[in-house]
Every structure is written in structure tokens, then in C-alpha cells.
Amino acid sequence: MSYQGHISSMIAAANLKYVESLDSPYDLPQDRQDQGKRILYFETSRGCPFQCQYCLSSLEQGLRFFSEDYLKKQLDIIFNSSAKTIKFLDRSFNADAKHAIMILDYIFKHYRHGQQFQFEINADVLNQKIIDFIREYAPPGLLRFEIGIQSTYEPTNRAVKRIQNFERLSEVVKMLMEDGKCDLHLDLIAGLPYETYERFAKSFDDVFAFRAKELQLGFLKLLRGTSLRNDAKDYGYVYQQEPPYEMLENKWLNHEDMHKIHMAEDMLEKYWNSGRFTRTMNAVMDEVDSPFALFYDLACFYQDNHYKTMGYQLDELYSYLDAYLPEKYHDLLIMDYLLQFKVKPKRWYPSSLSPQQRKEVMRNLAKQYHLDQELLFRYAIVEEIQNQYLVVIYKDYQCQWTMYKKVNV
């Protein structure tokens, strides 16, 4: 038993049959009103088959599953609730392929429209049967997989007992991304043993190359009870003495290195993970040697120009990036910006058309493409983009856009 001032060395492991006898934790009266606005956390198992030295789950030996009947009853409750985002707590959902397919099959057949289910998986050991099942039966947009890669440096992976086959992992990630059915969220951890600043940048670039929807750059936490915290002195770790116990430096990364990684992470969140700059950033990344170096350089540009990192307006993010990038990306930035909204946004850029040109272009487009002229004049923004006309219509809180060939004015 643990209590204030005493941490027990014994790892508590609840009897799952007893847990199943309790009232459902997914249908508590106090949660119902706001359930649709929150993440619902769901578990189908406890424990973890892996021994990652920085993770508390490595302390509990073995993997135990709730019964199939119990899980289906709880899922029925969730399907009939207002919950939209359901995140599975299983540390490795795909540890047992039969169990994973059973859960996925039940979700595919009974989910409520508008729900999304998130799972943490180990990609390099993802059974091909699971991949094939998803590709054949999964409705688009229903699944989101979090894949903890953490590092691509073998000495680092060996030190934290996270052995993975990066070649197979790469194959699996590409298969899951091919048909676009799954959103992928890939994880890295900065501050693991043996990874210098340069080697971490290499891990970042290795993983960013997948171009997943999100890449989370996390920072190592030296959690109580984990082997890595017990060995902290051997690795030269300096870390916060209060939660979340984040590392500040070690033998391979000093304070300045960590600060630079934090700077790059801020730009990663703003310009990639936000999903607001898809066209622009993909075009940029097609031409850079190191995505990590670009994010860090952008962060330095922010500092040099005293740009806001907090309390900014959305249009300011576009203006900042426009100032940083070469002129050739300007049109893509305008497209990314205009397609973010459901009502007409304010412009952060000079319009490509004068008021008179805009009227003439709308009249010509309406005539040539048989468009509703009143609709264009009342609800549309028109810009000349890459020698075409981008027409974006904001009506009934919907954004519809089309590219038209340039017409003579």
C-alpha cells in the first residue's frame, strides 16, 4: 500500500473480474452533459508486454484482458453516448491480434457517425492480418493510430529496452497511410540516452519523412519507479524535482541543446501538427534536406523578428510564415488560409485583384462556367492563384472552393 510519504515497492494489479462487476465507468451521470466535448478513455486490457525503461507500464508484469462480453457491453454504451473521441488506454493494442480484430470488427459494425477511435500500437509487430482487416473494412476517418517510435538510433533503443525493427515499422506505416483510412500520430522522445543533438535531429528527420498527419515531439520524463530514473546518475540526468519530472539535460544534451529542441517543437506544432498549412508545408518539405533544421531556423527567425509565440491571431501565423518563405510559396499560403474558414476571413495579404478586376472576373466566370452571379458577389472570395482563379464560397457555414482557368478580363 502506498500513502503520503511512502511509496510501496509492490505493483498493484486489480482483479479484472471484480472490475467488471462494478457499474460502468463510461456512463456516469455527472459525465453525460459534457461527454461530447471531452475525450473518453477506454481500456480493453491492463499491463504491457514490453519493458520500455522510461514507462511506468513496464513495472506491471504480463498482459491481462477484460472479457469479450464485458467489452462489447461497454462499447454499446459508448456507441449510444454523445462521446466523439474515444481513446484506448491499452499500451499496445495490437499485442494480441485476435483480440484487436475482435474489437475493431465490433467497432466497424456498431460505431455512431461522428465518432473516432484512437489506439496506441507497436507498428513493427503489427500483424499483417490486422493491417489487411483495416484496409478492407475500416470506414475512412474512423481510426487514429498513435505509434511510439521514440528514436531511430539503435544504441538508444537498446539502452531503454525498446527494440524495434525500423525497416518493418516503415513498411507498416506506409501501408497504413496508402489508402488514407487511418490518421497517424507518430511519437518521438527527446532526451533518451546516447542521443546527441545531431543524432536526435536525424531521428526527427527519419520519422518526419513519413509525412504523417501529426508528429509529436515529447520530452523525456524521469518518472518515479522507472528503471531510467533509478539509473539517472549513470546517464548524467538533471531533471525537475516536481511533476512532470521533465529532463533538463544529460551527458549528451545540455541546456542549450534542449532549448533549441523546444524551439523547433513550437514551430512543429504551429506549422505542421495544426493541419492549417498542408499545401504550403508539404511543398516546402519537398525541397529541404532536414525538416528539423527548417523548424529550428524558423524558430530563430521568430526570435529575430520578435514575433508572438503566444496570444497571436491566426492570420499572424500566415503573415509570419509568408515573411520567412520565398515568394514562390505565397499563393499556396493564401490557399491554405482561405480554406480554413466557414465564413469570410479578413485578408492578411494584399488582394491579387483590384475591386474592379474582381467584379469583371466574377462576371466572366459566371458567364463562362454557368455560375450563379449573385452567389459569387454575395458569398465568394476570388483570388488569382498560380495563373488560375481560386473561387471560395462561404455560405451556410460551409466552405466550397474551385480552381478555374484564367479568363480574359
C-alpha positions as CSV (number, residue, x, y, z in Angstrom):
1,M,0.0,0.0,0.0
2,S,1.2,3.5,-0.9
3,Y,0.4,6.6,1.0
4,Q,1.8,10.1,1.6
5,G,5.5,9.8,2.5
6,H,5.7,6.1,1.5
7,I,5.8,4.5,-1.9
8,S,5.2,0.8,-1.9
9,S,7.6,-1.4,-3.9
10,M,4.7,-3.7,-4.8
11,I,2.8,-3.1,-8.0
12,A,-1.0,-3.1,-7.6
13,A,-2.9,-5.3,-10.0
14,A,-6.7,-5.2,-9.7
15,N,-8.8,-8.3,-10.3
16,L,-10.4,-7.7,-13.7
17,K,-13.4,-9.9,-12.9
18,Y,-14.1,-7.7,-9.9
19,V,-13.7,-4.5,-12.0
20,E,-16.3,-6.0,-14.5
21,S,-18.8,-6.4,-11.6
22,L,-18.8,-2.6,-10.9
23,D,-21.0,0.0,-12.5
24,S,-19.8,1.1,-15.9
25,P,-17.3,4.0,-15.7
26,Y,-18.4,5.1,-19.2
27,D,-21.9,6.1,-18.2
28,L,-21.6,8.2,-15.1
29,P,-24.4,10.7,-14.6
30,Q,-22.0,13.5,-13.9
31,D,-20.3,13.0,-17.2
32,R,-23.2,12.8,-19.6
33,Q,-23.8,16.5,-20.1
34,D,-20.3,17.3,-21.4
35,Q,-19.4,13.9,-22.8
36,G,-19.5,15.1,-26.3
37,K,-16.9,17.8,-25.6
38,R,-14.3,15.6,-23.9
39,I,-12.1,12.6,-24.7
40,L,-13.5,9.3,-23.4
41,Y,-10.7,6.9,-22.2
42,F,-11.5,3.2,-22.7
43,E,-9.4,0.2,-21.7
44,T,-9.6,-3.4,-23.0
45,S,-6.5,-4.7,-21.2
46,R,-4.1,-3.9,-18.5
47,G,-0.3,-4.3,-18.4
48,C,2.2,-4.2,-21.2
49,P,4.3,-6.9,-22.9
50,F,7.2,-4.5,-23.4
51,Q,9.8,-3.2,-21.0
52,C,10.5,0.4,-22.0
53,Q,12.7,1.7,-19.2
54,Y,11.1,5.2,-19.1
55,C,7.5,4.0,-18.8
56,L,5.5,3.0,-15.7
57,S,3.7,0.3,-17.6
58,S,6.9,-1.7,-17.7
59,L,6.6,-2.2,-14.0
60,E,3.5,-4.4,-14.2
61,Q,4.4,-7.9,-15.5
62,G,2.1,-9.6,-18.0
63,L,-0.9,-8.5,-20.1
64,R,-4.5,-9.1,-18.9
65,F,-7.6,-8.7,-21.0
66,F,-11.2,-7.8,-20.0
67,S,-13.7,-10.4,-21.2
68,E,-15.3,-10.1,-24.6
69,D,-18.8,-9.9,-23.3
70,Y,-17.9,-7.1,-20.9
71,L,-16.1,-5.1,-23.6
72,K,-18.9,-5.3,-26.0
73,K,-21.4,-4.1,-23.4
74,Q,-19.2,-1.2,-22.6
75,L,-18.7,-0.3,-26.2
76,D,-22.5,-0.4,-26.7
77,I,-22.8,2.2,-24.0
78,I,-20.2,4.3,-25.8
79,F,-21.9,3.9,-29.2
80,N,-25.1,5.2,-27.7
81,S,-23.4,8.1,-25.9
82,S,-22.5,11.6,-27.2
83,A,-18.8,10.8,-27.0
84,K,-17.0,11.7,-30.2
85,T,-13.3,10.9,-29.4
86,I,-12.6,7.6,-27.7
87,K,-9.0,6.9,-26.8
88,F,-8.0,3.4,-25.9
89,L,-5.6,3.2,-22.9
90,D,-4.1,-0.2,-24.0
91,R,-0.3,0.4,-24.1
92,S,-0.1,-1.9,-27.1
93,F,-3.5,-2.5,-28.6
94,N,-2.1,-4.9,-31.2
95,A,-0.2,-7.2,-28.7
96,D,-2.9,-9.9,-29.4
97,A,-4.1,-9.9,-33.0
98,K,-7.2,-12.0,-32.3
99,H,-8.3,-9.6,-29.6
100,A,-7.5,-6.5,-31.7
101,I,-9.5,-7.7,-34.7
102,M,-12.5,-8.7,-32.4
103,I,-12.6,-5.1,-31.0
104,L,-12.1,-3.5,-34.4
105,D,-14.8,-5.6,-36.0
106,Y,-17.3,-4.7,-33.4
107,I,-16.5,-1.0,-33.7
108,F,-16.8,-1.1,-37.5
109,K,-20.2,-2.7,-37.3
110,H,-21.7,-0.6,-34.5
111,Y,-20.0,2.8,-34.3
112,R,-22.0,6.0,-34.3
113,H,-21.4,8.5,-37.1
114,G,-19.0,11.3,-36.0
115,Q,-17.0,9.1,-33.6
116,Q,-13.3,8.5,-33.9
117,F,-11.4,5.7,-32.1
118,Q,-7.7,6.2,-31.1
119,F,-5.3,3.4,-30.4
120,E,-1.6,3.1,-29.4
121,I,0.1,0.4,-31.4
122,N,3.6,-1.0,-31.9
123,A,3.9,-0.8,-35.7
124,D,6.9,-3.1,-36.3
125,V,5.0,-6.0,-34.8
126,L,1.6,-5.1,-36.2
127,N,0.2,-8.4,-37.5
128,Q,-0.5,-8.4,-41.3
129,K,-4.0,-9.8,-40.6
130,I,-4.8,-6.6,-38.7
131,I,-3.5,-4.4,-41.5
132,D,-5.5,-6.3,-44.1
133,F,-8.6,-6.2,-42.0
134,I,-8.3,-2.4,-41.6
135,R,-7.7,-1.8,-45.2
136,E,-10.7,-3.9,-46.2
137,Y,-13.3,-3.0,-43.6
138,A,-12.4,0.3,-41.8
139,P,-14.6,3.3,-42.7
140,P,-12.4,6.3,-43.6
141,G,-11.6,8.7,-40.8
142,L,-12.8,6.3,-38.0
143,L,-9.3,5.2,-36.7
144,R,-6.4,7.2,-35.4
145,F,-3.2,5.2,-34.5
146,E,-0.5,6.6,-32.2
147,I,2.8,4.9,-33.0
148,G,5.6,5.5,-30.4
149,I,8.8,5.4,-32.4
150,Q,10.7,7.5,-29.9
151,S,14.1,7.2,-31.6
152,T,15.7,5.6,-34.7
153,Y,19.1,5.3,-33.1
154,E,19.8,1.6,-32.1
155,P,22.1,2.3,-29.1
156,T,19.4,4.5,-27.7
157,N,16.7,1.9,-28.2
158,R,18.8,-0.8,-26.7
159,A,19.5,1.3,-23.6
160,V,15.8,1.8,-22.9
161,K,14.9,-1.8,-24.0
162,R,12.7,-0.6,-26.8
163,I,13.9,-3.0,-29.5
164,Q,12.2,-2.3,-32.8
165,N,12.7,-3.1,-36.5
166,F,12.6,0.3,-38.2
167,E,12.6,-1.3,-41.7
168,R,9.4,-3.2,-40.9
169,L,7.9,-0.3,-39.0
170,S,8.4,1.8,-42.1
171,E,6.6,-0.7,-44.2
172,V,3.7,-0.8,-41.8
173,V,3.4,3.0,-41.6
174,K,3.4,3.3,-45.4
175,M,0.7,0.6,-45.7
176,L,-1.5,2.3,-43.2
177,M,-1.1,5.6,-45.0
178,E,-1.6,4.3,-48.5
179,D,-5.4,4.5,-48.6
180,G,-5.8,7.3,-46.1
181,K,-8.2,5.3,-43.9
182,C,-6.2,5.9,-40.7
183,D,-4.9,9.1,-39.3
184,L,-1.4,8.5,-37.9
185,H,0.2,10.2,-34.9
186,L,3.9,9.4,-34.6
187,D,5.8,10.0,-31.4
188,L,9.4,10.9,-30.7
189,I,11.1,11.5,-27.3
190,A,13.9,14.0,-26.9
191,G,16.4,13.3,-24.1
192,L,16.9,9.5,-24.3
193,P,20.4,8.1,-23.5
194,Y,23.1,8.3,-26.1
195,E,21.2,10.6,-28.4
196,T,23.1,13.8,-29.1
197,Y,21.5,16.9,-30.6
198,E,22.7,15.9,-34.1
199,R,21.5,12.4,-33.7
200,F,18.1,13.5,-32.4
201,A,17.7,15.7,-35.4
202,K,18.4,12.6,-37.5
203,S,15.7,10.6,-35.7
204,F,13.3,13.5,-36.3
205,D,14.1,13.7,-40.0
206,D,13.8,9.9,-40.3
207,V,10.3,9.9,-38.8
208,F,9.1,13.2,-40.4
209,A,9.9,11.6,-43.8
210,F,6.6,9.6,-43.4
211,R,4.7,12.9,-43.6
212,A,2.2,11.6,-41.1
213,K,-0.7,13.9,-40.0
214,E,1.0,14.5,-36.7
215,L,4.5,14.1,-35.3
216,Q,4.6,14.6,-31.5
217,L,7.9,15.7,-30.2
218,G,7.8,14.8,-26.5
219,F,10.4,15.4,-23.8
220,L,11.6,12.6,-21.5
221,K,10.1,12.5,-18.0
222,L,12.0,10.7,-15.3
223,L,9.0,9.1,-13.6
224,R,9.3,7.6,-10.1
225,G,9.8,3.9,-10.1
226,T,11.1,3.6,-13.7
227,S,14.5,2.0,-14.3
228,L,15.7,5.1,-16.2
229,R,15.1,7.3,-13.2
230,N,16.9,4.7,-11.0
231,D,19.8,4.9,-13.3
232,A,19.6,8.7,-13.8
233,K,23.1,9.4,-12.3
234,D,24.8,7.0,-14.6
235,Y,23.4,9.0,-17.6
236,G,24.0,12.4,-16.1
237,Y,20.4,13.3,-15.9
238,V,19.3,16.6,-14.4
239,Y,15.5,16.8,-14.1
240,Q,12.7,18.6,-12.5
241,Q,12.2,17.5,-8.9
242,E,8.4,18.1,-9.1
243,P,5.9,16.6,-11.6
244,P,6.2,16.1,-14.5
245,Y,9.9,15.4,-13.8
246,E,11.0,16.5,-17.2
247,M,14.7,16.1,-18.0
248,L,16.7,19.3,-18.3
249,E,20.0,17.9,-19.5
250,N,22.1,14.7,-19.6
251,K,25.5,13.6,-20.8
252,W,24.6,14.1,-24.5
253,L,22.3,17.1,-24.4
254,N,23.0,20.3,-22.5
255,H,20.5,23.1,-21.5
256,E,21.2,24.9,-24.8
257,D,20.5,21.8,-26.9
258,M,17.2,21.2,-25.1
259,H,16.2,24.8,-25.6
260,K,16.8,24.5,-29.3
261,I,14.7,21.3,-29.5
262,H,11.9,23.1,-27.6
263,M,12.1,26.0,-30.2
264,A,11.8,23.5,-33.1
265,E,8.9,21.8,-31.3
266,D,7.0,25.0,-31.1
267,M,7.2,25.6,-34.8
268,L,6.3,21.9,-35.5
269,E,3.1,22.4,-33.5
270,K,2.2,25.6,-35.2
271,Y,3.0,24.8,-38.8
272,W,2.6,21.0,-39.2
273,N,0.6,19.4,-36.4
274,S,-2.1,22.2,-36.6
275,G,-3.0,21.0,-40.1
276,R,-3.5,24.6,-41.2
277,F,-0.6,24.7,-43.7
278,T,-0.9,21.4,-45.5
279,R,-0.3,22.6,-49.1
280,T,2.4,25.0,-48.2
281,M,4.4,22.9,-45.8
282,N,4.3,19.8,-48.0
283,A,5.7,21.8,-50.9
284,V,8.4,23.3,-48.6
285,M,9.3,19.8,-47.2
286,D,9.7,18.5,-50.8
287,E,12.7,20.8,-51.1
288,V,14.5,20.8,-47.8
289,D,17.2,18.4,-46.6
290,S,16.3,18.5,-42.9
291,P,12.8,19.2,-41.7
292,F,14.2,19.6,-38.2
293,A,16.7,22.2,-39.3
294,L,13.9,24.1,-41.0
295,F,11.7,24.2,-37.9
296,Y,14.6,25.4,-35.8
297,D,15.6,28.0,-38.4
298,L,12.0,29.2,-38.5
299,A,12.1,29.5,-34.7
300,C,15.2,31.6,-34.9
301,F,13.5,33.8,-37.5
302,Y,10.6,34.3,-35.0
303,Q,13.1,35.4,-32.3
304,D,15.0,37.7,-34.6
305,N,11.7,39.5,-35.6
306,H,10.1,39.4,-32.1
307,Y,7.1,37.5,-33.4
308,K,4.4,36.4,-31.0
309,T,4.6,32.8,-29.9
310,M,1.5,33.1,-27.7
311,G,-1.6,35.3,-27.9
312,Y,-1.4,35.6,-31.7
313,Q,-4.2,35.7,-34.2
314,L,-4.4,33.0,-36.9
315,D,-3.8,35.5,-39.7
316,E,-0.5,36.4,-38.0
317,L,0.8,32.9,-38.3
318,Y,0.4,33.1,-42.0
319,S,1.9,36.5,-42.2
320,Y,5.0,35.3,-40.3
321,L,5.5,32.3,-42.5
322,D,5.0,34.3,-45.6
323,A,7.8,36.7,-44.4
324,Y,10.1,33.7,-43.9
325,L,9.4,31.7,-47.0
326,P,10.5,32.6,-50.6
327,E,7.9,34.3,-52.7
328,K,7.0,31.1,-54.7
329,Y,5.1,29.8,-51.7
330,H,2.9,32.9,-51.3
331,D,0.0,31.5,-53.4
332,L,-0.1,28.2,-51.5
333,L,-0.2,30.1,-48.2
334,I,-3.2,32.1,-49.4
335,M,-5.0,28.9,-50.4
336,D,-4.3,27.2,-47.1
337,Y,-5.6,30.3,-45.3
338,L,-8.8,30.8,-47.2
339,L,-9.8,27.2,-47.0
340,Q,-9.6,27.2,-43.1
341,F,-12.8,29.1,-42.6
342,K,-16.6,28.7,-42.8
343,V,-17.2,32.5,-43.0
344,K,-15.3,35.1,-45.0
345,P,-12.0,35.8,-43.2
346,K,-10.1,39.0,-43.2
347,R,-7.1,39.2,-45.6
348,W,-3.6,39.4,-44.2
349,Y,-2.2,39.8,-47.7
350,P,-2.8,42.4,-50.5
351,S,-5.5,41.1,-52.8
352,S,-4.3,39.9,-56.2
353,L,-7.3,41.7,-57.8
354,S,-8.5,45.2,-57.6
355,P,-12.2,45.7,-56.8
356,Q,-12.9,46.5,-60.4
357,Q,-10.9,43.4,-61.6
358,R,-12.7,41.3,-59.1
359,K,-16.1,42.3,-60.4
360,E,-15.1,41.7,-64.0
361,V,-13.6,38.3,-63.2
362,M,-16.8,37.2,-61.4
363,R,-19.0,38.3,-64.3
364,N,-16.8,36.4,-66.8
365,L,-16.6,33.3,-64.6
366,A,-20.4,33.3,-64.2
367,K,-20.8,33.6,-67.9
368,Q,-18.2,31.0,-69.0
369,Y,-18.9,28.4,-66.3
370,H,-22.7,29.0,-65.9
371,L,-22.3,30.1,-62.2
372,D,-24.8,31.9,-60.1
373,Q,-23.5,35.5,-60.3
374,E,-25.5,36.7,-57.2
375,L,-23.9,33.8,-55.2
376,L,-20.4,34.9,-56.3
377,F,-20.9,38.5,-55.5
378,R,-22.5,37.9,-52.1
379,Y,-20.5,35.0,-50.7
380,A,-17.3,34.5,-52.7
381,I,-13.7,35.5,-52.3
382,V,-11.8,35.3,-55.6
383,E,-8.0,35.4,-56.0
384,E,-5.6,34.9,-58.8
385,I,-3.6,31.9,-57.8
386,Q,-0.9,30.3,-59.9
387,N,-2.3,31.7,-63.1
388,Q,-5.8,30.4,-62.3
389,Y,-8.7,31.8,-60.3
390,L,-9.4,30.4,-56.9
391,V,-13.1,30.9,-56.0
392,V,-14.0,30.2,-52.4
393,I,-17.7,30.4,-51.4
394,Y,-18.6,30.8,-47.8
395,K,-22.3,30.1,-47.3
396,D,-24.4,28.4,-44.5
397,Y,-21.2,27.9,-42.5
398,Q,-19.7,25.8,-45.3
399,C,-16.6,26.4,-47.4
400,Q,-16.6,25.3,-51.0
401,W,-13.8,26.1,-53.4
402,T,-12.9,25.6,-57.1
403,M,-10.0,26.5,-59.3
404,Y,-10.9,27.9,-62.7
405,K,-8.8,28.5,-65.7
406,K,-8.0,32.2,-66.2
407,V,-10.4,34.1,-68.4
408,N,-9.6,37.4,-70.2
409,V,-10.9,40.5,-68.4
